[in-house]
Amino acid sequence: MKPERRLELARLLSRLERIGPGELLPEIPNSRPIGNAFRIGITGPMGAGKSTLINLLAGKIRDNNFPLGIIAVDPSSPFTGGAVLGDRIRMADHALDEDIFIRSLATKGAFGGLAEGAMEATDLYDMFGFNRIIIETVGVGQTEVDIMEACDATVVVLEPSSGDGVQAIKAGLMEIADLFVVNKMDIKGAAHFVADVEMATMLKDHDNPIKVIPVQATSGDGIEDLYQYLENYFIEKKQNGFLETRRAGQKSKRIKRLAESIVSRRIWDHLPQEEIERISLGEMPVREAAQLIVDKFISLKVL
């Protein structure tokens, strides 16, 4: 990517982080298409080795000449330093590659939250021709789940020292995972851990269990298998219509969330703060007070 294009993308991403719900970026031509990129979500607990794994996966993607965008969306992420320079230092292997672009989102971003900010950032990457995008998060809070649900494929990274394999994938991980990766296969009991995870996926869906791929990120073992599986997954899901259906559902959810965010912001922007405080401090029940605030907002006819 030419330096001037990188600067334009960086500027738009910075603008995106500052704007609020309902605001647009007029600098972005509507003619720029989106939907060509393969969006890979990578999540999992801290200490699972995601940074090393992503670094190696990025190498495989670039070996195959795909421009790559990376977004780190958790303050505790190994990539998150709040500055692109810091991120490039952390990925020293790719620091001079002009077809890799790395961005941290460690604060509430565009359109009412970190999740929507990350999704809008991936749209920008897509518009700028990055046809492989990695979105990294930590944990399985609602923000992380929302982000992962906007990906074409979600990779959940686990590691054997977290204990029993079945317990390691609790708390919603099974619901968002398209693929489990077990890293640090040099740890004692790793093979048993992989078997536990495989058993758990079969208990959930015996006929179509989620794939489990063991890797050793520090040596690179299994990274080629991971890359090939993801590429084959993308091709298969495009051909059978699954990806089109998933993306349509994701877009519908995003529109609904964004519309709710826009309305919420306009309520607080247009109603006088003293009136909101007067209602809140009164003896009116919570539900009735909320309804009164909405009714007063509707009467302003500012939607």
ABEGO torsion letter per residue (X at the ends): XBAAAAAAAAAAAAAAAABBBGBBBAABBAABBBGABBBBBBBEBBGAGAAAAAAAAAAAAAAAGBBBBBBBABAABAABAGBAAAAAAABAAAAABAABBBBBBABBBBGGEAAAAAAAAAAAAAAAGBABBBBBBBEABAAAAAAAAABABBBBBBBAAAEBAAAAABGGAAAABABBBBBGAABBGAAAAAAAAAAAAAAABAABBBBBBBBBAAAGBGAAAAAAAAAAAAAAAAAAGAAAAAAAAAAAAAAAAAAAAAAAAAAAAABBAAAAAAAAABABBAAAAAAAAAAAAAAAGAX
